[in-house]
Amino acid sequence: MQTQTGSNRAAFTTVTEKRIQAAAVRELCGGVSDMWIWRRMDSDSTFPRPIYIAKRRFWRESDLIEWLNAQADRTTA
């Protein structure tokens, strides 16, 4: 949904995508450690990058699910 509030203002888009914190990422990835996440971000360029808000990390849940599905497809191919 875009809203325009004036000719000099930018349009904003409302996003309802779920953001999850590191604990939920660890659980979604099978109960891995926080160090596993750091190592994955360092060694795997396809692993989703977090969004930092006030020094806290959040991931888009859909990005993680897409990455997990790609990993499953890669192992079965």
Backbone hydrogen bonds, N-H to C=O, Kabsch-Sander energy under -0.5 kcal/mol:
donor,donor_aa,acceptor,acceptor_aa,energy
3,T,12,F,-1.1
5,T,3,T,-0.5
9,R,6,G,-1.0
12,F,3,T,-1.0
14,T,1,M,-1.3
15,V,13,T,-0.5
20,I,59,W,-2.8
24,A,21,Q,-0.6
25,V,21,Q,-1.9
26,R,22,A,-2.9
27,E,23,A,-1.9
28,L,24,A,-2.6
29,C,25,V,-2.1
30,G,27,E,-1.7
31,G,26,R,-2.1
32,V,26,R,-1.5
37,I,33,S,-1.4
38,W,34,D,-2.1
39,R,35,M,-2.8
40,R,36,W,-2.6
41,M,37,I,-2.6
42,D,38,W,-1.8
43,S,39,R,-2.6
44,D,40,R,-2.4
45,S,43,S,-0.6
47,F,44,D,-1.5
51,I,58,F,-3.7
53,I,51,I,-0.6
53,I,56,R,-2.6
56,R,53,I,-1.6
58,F,51,I,-2.1
59,W,20,I,-2.9
61,E,18,K,-2.3
61,E,59,W,-0.6
64,L,60,R,-1.7
65,I,61,E,-2.3
66,E,62,S,-2.2
67,W,63,D,-2.2
68,L,64,L,-2.7
69,N,65,I,-2.4
70,A,66,E,-2.0
71,Q,67,W,-2.1
72,A,68,L,-2.2
73,D,69,N,-2.4
74,R,70,A,-2.1
75,T,71,Q,-1.7
76,T,72,A,-1.3
77,A,73,D,-1.0
